[in-house]
Amino acid sequence: MITDVPIPSGAARIAMPGRFDFTMNREFLKSYIPLLDDAAIREIEIELSAVEFLDSSTLDMLMLLKNRATAANKSISLLNTSTLISRVLQITGMSGTFNIRHTL
């Protein structure tokens, strides 16, 4: 289940479950669309610490979010990626596209 957690200082966090794949598309969209429309939100953080699996459609969803956020003058951060997720982002050339932070 995706949770949308507002945090202080103009950011919001969406925590993704263990399996982040094409079946999450609709729920993921419903989580971030309101954040893009909210003028008080300047950054959207995607918490990935629980993610154990992602597929190519996940990468597409993240790029779509990134493009929409850029158009809305918002930044995207990926938080607490596992070694596997970090490697996938690096291999696909997406690691430089996102601000990747580890907060745990």
C-alpha positions in Angstrom: 0.0 0.0 0.0 1.2 3.5 -0.8 1.2 6.0 2.0 1.4 9.7 1.4 3.0 11.4 4.4 3.3 15.2 4.5 6.5 16.3 6.2 7.6 19.8 7.2 9.3 22.3 5.0 7.3 22.0 1.8 7.9 18.3 1.1 5.7 15.3 0.9 6.7 11.6 1.1 5.2 8.6 -0.7 6.3 5.3 0.8 6.3 2.4 -1.7 5.6 -1.2 -0.8 7.9 -4.2 -1.4 6.8 -4.8 -4.9 6.8 -1.7 -7.0 5.6 -2.8 -10.5 3.0 -2.0 -13.2 0.2 -3.1 -10.8 1.0 0.0 -8.7 0.5 2.5 -11.6 -3.0 3.7 -10.7 -2.3 4.0 -7.0 1.0 5.7 -7.6 -0.7 8.3 -9.8 -3.4 8.9 -7.3 -0.7 9.5 -4.7 1.3 12.1 -6.5 -1.1 14.0 -8.7 -2.5 16.0 -5.7 1.0 16.8 -4.6 1.9 18.2 -8.0 -1.2 20.5 -7.7 -0.4 21.6 -4.2 1.6 24.9 -4.3 2.9 24.4 -0.8 4.7 21.2 -1.8 8.1 21.9 -3.4 9.6 18.4 -3.1 8.2 14.9 -3.5 10.2 12.2 -1.8 9.7 8.6 -2.8 10.6 6.3 0.1 12.0 3.0 -1.4 13.4 1.3 1.7 10.8 -1.5 1.5 11.1 -2.0 -2.2 12.5 -5.4 -3.0 11.3 -5.6 -6.6 10.8 -3.2 -9.5 10.3 -3.7 -13.2 10.8 -1.5 -16.3 7.3 0.0 -15.9 8.4 1.3 -12.5 11.2 3.2 -14.2 8.7 4.6 -16.7 6.4 5.7 -13.8 9.4 7.4 -12.0 10.4 9.2 -15.2 6.8 10.3 -15.8 6.6 11.7 -12.3 10.0 13.4 -12.8 8.8 15.1 -16.0 5.5 16.2 -14.4 7.3 17.4 -11.3 9.8 19.4 -13.4 6.9 21.0 -15.3 5.3 21.9 -11.9 8.7 23.3 -10.6 9.0 20.6 -8.0 11.9 18.3 -7.2 11.9 14.5 -6.8 14.1 12.6 -4.3 14.4 8.8 -4.1 15.0 7.8 -0.5 16.8 4.8 1.0 17.3 2.7 -2.2 18.7 -0.7 -1.6 21.9 -1.8 -3.3 19.9 -3.6 -6.0 17.6 -0.6 -6.7 20.6 1.7 -6.8 22.4 -0.7 -9.3 19.3 -0.8 -11.5 19.1 3.0 -11.5 22.8 3.2 -12.3 22.7 0.6 -15.1 19.7 2.3 -16.8 21.4 5.7 -16.5 18.7 7.1 -14.2 20.8 7.6 -11.1 21.8 11.0 -12.4 18.2 11.9 -13.1 17.1 11.8 -9.5 18.3 13.1 -6.2 19.1 9.9 -4.3 19.4 10.2 -0.5 19.8 7.7 2.4 18.2 8.8 5.6 18.1 5.6 7.6 
